[in-house]
């Protein structure tokens, strides 16, 4: 999913009228998407561990 380019997240100004594509722009977008995905995965992992911990504490009471 990180390698997919999401068109709906970018404005029309970013679409260039000519056929040339800058490789550095593509790589920076890929790296930015990876960072966002990594942060989402981290937040989901923290939420899951927290839920399991709270559930375990409740069971021990």
LINNORVEN-V496881 format. One record per residue. N is the residue number from 0. RES is the residue in one small letter. PHI is phi in whole degrees, 0 to 359 (999 if undefined). BURIAL is 1 if it has 24 or more other ideal C-beta (glycine too) atoms within 12 Angstrom, else 0. Layout:
n:N res:RES phi:PHI burial:BURIAL
n:N res:RES phi:PHI burial:BURIAL
This chain:
n:0 res:x phi:999 burial:0
n:1 res:x phi:290 burial:0
n:2 res:x phi:273 burial:0
n:3 res:x phi:281 burial:0
n:4 res:x phi:268 burial:0
n:5 res:x phi:261 burial:0
n:6 res:x phi:289 burial:0
n:7 res:x phi:290 burial:0
n:8 res:x phi:271 burial:0
n:9 res:x phi:242 burial:0
n:10 res:x phi:282 burial:0
n:11 res:x phi:292 burial:0
n:12 res:x phi:296 burial:0
n:13 res:x phi:283 burial:0
n:14 res:x phi:280 burial:0
n:15 res:x phi:268 burial:0
n:16 res:x phi:286 burial:0
n:17 res:x phi:263 burial:0
n:18 res:x phi:274 burial:0
n:19 res:x phi:280 burial:0
n:20 res:x phi:235 burial:0
n:21 res:x phi:276 burial:0
n:22 res:x phi:295 burial:0
n:23 res:x phi:295 burial:0
n:24 res:x phi:296 burial:0
n:25 res:x phi:295 burial:0
n:26 res:x phi:294 burial:0
n:27 res:x phi:293 burial:0
n:28 res:x phi:294 burial:1
n:29 res:x phi:297 burial:0
n:30 res:x phi:296 burial:0
n:31 res:x phi:295 burial:0
n:32 res:x phi:296 burial:0
n:33 res:x phi:295 burial:0
n:34 res:x phi:296 burial:0
n:35 res:x phi:296 burial:0
n:36 res:x phi:294 burial:0
n:37 res:x phi:296 burial:0
n:38 res:x phi:294 burial:0
n:39 res:x phi:295 burial:0
n:40 res:x phi:296 burial:0
n:41 res:x phi:295 burial:0
n:42 res:x phi:296 burial:0
n:43 res:x phi:294 burial:0
n:44 res:x phi:295 burial:0
n:45 res:x phi:297 burial:0
n:46 res:x phi:296 burial:0
n:47 res:x phi:294 burial:0
n:48 res:x phi:295 burial:0
n:49 res:x phi:296 burial:0
n:50 res:x phi:296 burial:0
n:51 res:x phi:295 burial:0
n:52 res:x phi:296 burial:0
n:53 res:x phi:297 burial:0
n:54 res:x phi:297 burial:0
n:55 res:x phi:296 burial:0
n:56 res:x phi:296 burial:0
n:57 res:x phi:297 burial:0
n:58 res:x phi:292 burial:0
n:59 res:x phi:281 burial:0
n:60 res:x phi:281 burial:0
